[in-house]
Amino acid sequence: MLKMDLEFNQGILFVRLRGSLNRKTSYKINNYLNPVLKKHKIKYLVYNFYFLKDIDNLGIDAILNTKYIIKENKGKIRMCEINENIKEKIKGAKLARIKNELVAFNLLEVA
C-alpha cells in the first residue's frame, strides 16, 4: 500500500510517500501524480521518503519518470529524509538529495 500526501507551497510541490513503492503501487505515481505535473507544468518537486518502507525497481522507475517530466518543465527535483530502509536501493537513481523540506526553499531558489 502506498499513500501520497501532496502539498503545494510557494511554487514547490512536496510529495510525501508512506508505505511501499513497488510493482503494485507505482501506478499511483505514473497515473495520478505525473499527469498533474504535466497539466499544471509543475517546475519544483520535493519527494520526502521518511515514511517510505520499501521501494523496488519499478518504484525507482516511477520516480525517474517524474524526474523527466520536471526536466521537461525546466524545473528541479529533490529527495529528502531518506530512511535507512531504502537508502541503498535508491543509490543508483541519481537524484539530488537534500536534508529536509525546509532546505528545499533555499536550494530550489523559488521566488
C-alpha positions in Angstrom: 0.0 0.0 0.0 1.2 3.5 -0.8 -0.2 6.8 0.4 0.8 10.1 -1.2 0.5 13.4 0.7 0.8 16.3 -1.7 1.3 19.9 -0.6 1.9 22.8 -2.9 3.7 25.7 -1.1 5.5 28.7 -2.6 5.9 27.1 -6.0 7.1 23.7 -4.7 5.1 20.5 -4.8 6.0 18.4 -1.8 5.2 14.7 -2.2 5.4 12.7 1.0 5.3 8.9 0.4 4.1 6.5 3.0 4.2 2.7 2.6 5.8 0.7 -0.2 6.5 2.0 -3.7 6.7 -1.2 -5.8 5.3 -3.0 -8.8 1.8 -3.0 -7.3 1.8 0.7 -6.2 4.0 2.6 -8.7 0.9 3.2 -10.9 -0.2 5.9 -8.4 2.8 8.0 -9.4 2.6 7.1 -13.1 -1.2 7.5 -13.4 -2.0 10.2 -10.9 1.0 12.4 -10.0 2.8 12.6 -13.3 -0.3 13.8 -15.3 -0.8 16.5 -12.7 2.8 17.6 -13.2 2.4 17.8 -16.9 -1.0 19.5 -16.8 0.0 22.2 -14.4 3.6 22.5 -15.6 5.0 22.0 -12.0 8.6 23.1 -12.0 9.8 22.2 -8.5 9.1 18.9 -6.7 10.5 17.5 -3.5 10.0 13.8 -2.6 10.0 13.1 1.1 10.9 9.4 1.8 10.9 9.5 5.6 7.9 7.1 5.8 8.7 5.0 2.7 9.2 1.5 3.9 10.3 -0.2 0.7 11.0 0.5 -2.9 11.7 -1.8 -5.9 13.0 -1.2 -9.4 9.6 -0.3 -10.8 9.2 2.2 -7.9 12.5 3.8 -8.8 11.4 3.9 -12.5 8.3 5.8 -11.4 10.4 8.3 -9.5 12.7 8.7 -12.6 9.7 9.2 -14.8 8.8 12.1 -12.6 12.3 13.5 -12.9 12.0 13.6 -16.7 8.7 15.4 -16.5 10.1 18.0 -14.2 13.1 18.4 -16.5 10.7 19.0 -19.4 9.1 21.7 -17.3 12.6 23.3 -16.9 12.4 22.7 -13.2 14.3 20.8 -10.4 13.5 17.8 -8.4 15.0 16.8 -5.0 14.5 14.0 -2.5 14.9 14.3 1.2 14.6 12.5 4.6 15.7 9.2 3.0 15.4 6.5 5.6 17.8 3.6 6.1 15.4 1.0 4.6 15.7 2.5 1.2 18.9 4.4 1.1 20.9 1.6 -0.6 18.1 0.8 -3.0 17.9 4.3 -4.5 21.6 4.9 -4.7 21.6 4.5 -8.5 18.6 6.8 -9.0 20.9 9.8 -9.3 18.5 12.3 -7.9 19.8 15.3 -5.9 19.3 14.9 -2.2 18.7 17.4 0.5 18.4 17.1 4.2 14.8 18.1 4.7 11.9 20.0 3.3 12.9 23.3 4.8 16.2 23.2 2.9 14.2 22.9 -0.3 13.2 26.5 -0.4 16.8 27.7 -0.4 18.1 25.2 -2.9 15.4 25.4 -5.4 15.6 29.2 -5.4 11.9 29.8 -5.8 10.9 33.4 -5.6 
